[in-house]
Amino acid sequence: MSNLALGSTELHATVSWCCQPLGKEELTAADSEKIAMIFKALSDPVRLRLFSKIAAQPAGEACVCDIQDVGVSQPTVSHHLRKLREAGLLESERRASWVYYRVAPGVLSAMAGLLSQNN
């Protein structure tokens, strides 16, 4: 049974605009809000660690049971993972009693393109 993350439909809208790097042209108000939501989600050190742990998994996904050791309680980990999902950075799927997380499609390349000077 798949439980795709809240905000995952917004992700495609969030990353589809990301063809011009920052500094290439002035951002619209809407694009500024989308980019700020991503940076805000990643600005917390625990969220950044969780995102990094998931992105670094060889299988492309991680069980919450394997990534929850980040120095905070399990409810706090769940809160941070929810914030990353709401920002459109992660997708999740429940399998039996565990939830598996993966980086949403296109997120890493969109972020790289946003910060690139070569485009």
C-alpha beads as a LAMMPS data file, in Angstrom:
LAMMPS data file: protein, C-alpha beads

119 atoms
118 bonds

1 atom types
1 bond types

-500.0 500.0 xlo xhi
-500.0 500.0 ylo yhi
-500.0 500.0 zlo zhi

Masses

1 110.0

Atoms # bond

1 1 1 0.000 0.000 0.000
2 1 1 1.559 3.259 -1.085
3 1 1 1.280 6.432 0.948
4 1 1 2.953 9.067 -1.178
5 1 1 4.022 12.066 0.772
6 1 1 1.963 15.129 1.354
7 1 1 3.172 17.800 -0.992
8 1 1 4.593 15.361 -3.529
9 1 1 2.199 16.739 -6.145
10 1 1 3.660 20.165 -5.415
11 1 1 7.141 18.789 -5.994
12 1 1 6.714 18.510 -9.730
13 1 1 5.582 22.123 -9.830
14 1 1 8.505 23.014 -7.581
15 1 1 11.227 21.397 -9.665
16 1 1 9.799 21.935 -13.147
17 1 1 10.666 25.640 -13.135
18 1 1 14.213 24.976 -12.098
19 1 1 15.893 25.454 -15.429
20 1 1 17.546 28.810 -14.741
21 1 1 20.242 28.969 -12.067
22 1 1 20.034 31.611 -9.381
23 1 1 21.654 34.768 -10.668
24 1 1 20.702 34.069 -14.282
25 1 1 17.491 36.101 -14.093
26 1 1 15.342 37.696 -11.415
27 1 1 13.046 35.293 -9.558
28 1 1 9.300 35.733 -9.588
29 1 1 7.479 35.952 -6.276
30 1 1 6.037 32.445 -6.783
31 1 1 9.448 30.922 -7.592
32 1 1 10.984 32.676 -4.587
33 1 1 8.380 31.075 -2.326
34 1 1 8.998 27.602 -3.800
35 1 1 12.761 27.870 -3.444
36 1 1 12.488 29.307 0.071
37 1 1 10.334 26.336 1.131
38 1 1 13.081 23.947 0.006
39 1 1 15.879 25.920 1.676
40 1 1 13.814 26.328 4.850
41 1 1 13.219 22.573 5.039
42 1 1 16.931 21.883 4.623
43 1 1 18.088 24.661 6.963
44 1 1 17.642 22.506 10.063
45 1 1 20.739 20.359 10.782
46 1 1 18.653 17.304 11.739
47 1 1 16.588 17.562 8.543
48 1 1 19.713 17.995 6.460
49 1 1 21.236 14.877 8.060
50 1 1 18.068 12.857 7.477
51 1 1 17.880 14.014 3.849
52 1 1 21.562 13.170 3.379
53 1 1 21.161 9.713 4.937
54 1 1 18.273 8.921 2.595
55 1 1 19.983 10.350 -0.504
56 1 1 23.155 8.347 0.237
57 1 1 21.407 4.952 0.420
58 1 1 22.634 2.588 -2.319
59 1 1 19.105 1.239 -2.829
60 1 1 17.727 4.758 -3.185
61 1 1 15.474 4.433 -0.182
62 1 1 15.754 3.954 3.555
63 1 1 13.570 2.528 6.283
64 1 1 12.921 4.982 9.074
65 1 1 14.290 2.309 11.415
66 1 1 17.711 2.647 9.725
67 1 1 17.982 6.443 9.735
68 1 1 16.409 7.527 13.019
69 1 1 19.700 7.660 14.940
70 1 1 20.351 11.385 14.529
71 1 1 20.455 12.395 18.185
72 1 1 16.783 13.270 18.670
73 1 1 13.732 11.308 19.779
74 1 1 11.690 9.191 17.357
75 1 1 8.710 11.619 17.415
76 1 1 11.094 14.455 16.529
77 1 1 12.510 12.398 13.641
78 1 1 8.960 11.854 12.383
79 1 1 8.284 15.582 12.608
80 1 1 11.401 16.424 10.578
81 1 1 10.641 13.777 7.959
82 1 1 7.118 15.196 7.621
83 1 1 8.564 18.676 7.019
84 1 1 10.850 17.282 4.296
85 1 1 7.863 15.539 2.674
86 1 1 5.742 18.684 2.841
87 1 1 8.518 20.613 1.089
88 1 1 8.413 18.030 -1.695
89 1 1 11.914 16.726 -1.026
90 1 1 10.945 13.195 0.049
91 1 1 8.361 10.576 -0.798
92 1 1 7.323 7.819 1.573
93 1 1 5.703 4.419 1.454
94 1 1 4.388 2.334 4.337
95 1 1 5.337 -1.353 4.248
96 1 1 3.846 -3.340 7.097
97 1 1 4.812 -1.435 10.239
98 1 1 7.725 0.550 8.744
99 1 1 7.830 3.627 6.531
100 1 1 10.400 3.822 3.746
101 1 1 11.644 7.158 2.429
102 1 1 13.246 8.131 -0.870
103 1 1 14.305 11.421 -2.399
104 1 1 11.524 12.608 -4.678
105 1 1 12.295 12.251 -8.399
106 1 1 14.107 15.220 -9.875
107 1 1 14.886 16.945 -6.580
108 1 1 18.669 16.522 -6.579
109 1 1 19.065 17.528 -10.226
110 1 1 16.721 20.495 -9.738
111 1 1 18.703 21.704 -6.736
112 1 1 21.976 21.220 -8.632
113 1 1 20.602 23.166 -11.594
114 1 1 19.383 25.932 -9.328
115 1 1 22.839 26.365 -7.809
116 1 1 24.836 25.787 -10.993
117 1 1 26.768 28.545 -12.708
118 1 1 27.072 26.602 -15.965
119 1 1 23.466 26.709 -17.213

Bonds

1 1 1 2
2 1 2 3
3 1 3 4
4 1 4 5
5 1 5 6
6 1 6 7
7 1 7 8
8 1 8 9
9 1 9 10
10 1 10 11
11 1 11 12
12 1 12 13
13 1 13 14
14 1 14 15
15 1 15 16
16 1 16 17
17 1 17 18
18 1 18 19
19 1 19 20
20 1 20 21
21 1 21 22
22 1 22 23
23 1 23 24
24 1 24 25
25 1 25 26
26 1 26 27
27 1 27 28
28 1 28 29
29 1 29 30
30 1 30 31
31 1 31 32
32 1 32 33
33 1 33 34
34 1 34 35
35 1 35 36
36 1 36 37
37 1 37 38
38 1 38 39
39 1 39 40
40 1 40 41
41 1 41 42
42 1 42 43
43 1 43 44
44 1 44 45
45 1 45 46
46 1 46 47
47 1 47 48
48 1 48 49
49 1 49 50
50 1 50 51
51 1 51 52
52 1 52 53
53 1 53 54
54 1 54 55
55 1 55 56
56 1 56 57
57 1 57 58
58 1 58 59
59 1 59 60
60 1 60 61
61 1 61 62
62 1 62 63
63 1 63 64
64 1 64 65
65 1 65 66
66 1 66 67
67 1 67 68
68 1 68 69
69 1 69 70
70 1 70 71
71 1 71 72
72 1 72 73
73 1 73 74
74 1 74 75
75 1 75 76
76 1 76 77
77 1 77 78
78 1 78 79
79 1 79 80
80 1 80 81
81 1 81 82
82 1 82 83
83 1 83 84
84 1 84 85
85 1 85 86
86 1 86 87
87 1 87 88
88 1 88 89
89 1 89 90
90 1 90 91
91 1 91 92
92 1 92 93
93 1 93 94
94 1 94 95
95 1 95 96
96 1 96 97
97 1 97 98
98 1 98 99
99 1 99 100
100 1 100 101
101 1 101 102
102 1 102 103
103 1 103 104
104 1 104 105
105 1 105 106
106 1 106 107
107 1 107 108
108 1 108 109
109 1 109 110
110 1 110 111
111 1 111 112
112 1 112 113
113 1 113 114
114 1 114 115
115 1 115 116
116 1 116 117
117 1 117 118
118 1 118 119
